[in-house]
């Protein structure tokens, strides 16, 4: 998904998060900010760091979600399961 977005918007400044390319689920066409799946980011953290879901969630919230890198800071989408 990320490669397709970057190919379609070659002249846009798009901020990515290292090591989470597979968590990209889209782009906001108004702000040109990438949209990441929060659920997928947590899965990646768990897999790569060998930690449980709570540890992965804490890492995500502290190191990724709360990071502000300017007006192009990515958007994080939480998928709710019913």
Long-range contacts (C-beta under 8 A, 24 or more apart in sequence): 1-25, 1-26, 2-34, 5-34, 13-72, 14-72, 15-69, 15-70, 15-72, 15-73, 15-74, 16-74, 17-41, 17-64, 17-74, 19-44, 19-48, 20-44, 20-64, 25-77, 28-75, 31-71, 31-72, 31-75, 32-72, 33-72, 33-73, 33-74, 33-75, 34-74, 34-75, 35-74, 35-75, 35-76, 35-77, 36-74, 36-75, 36-76, 36-77, 37-77, 37-79, 38-65, 38-76, 38-77, 38-78, 38-79, 39-78, 39-79, 41-76
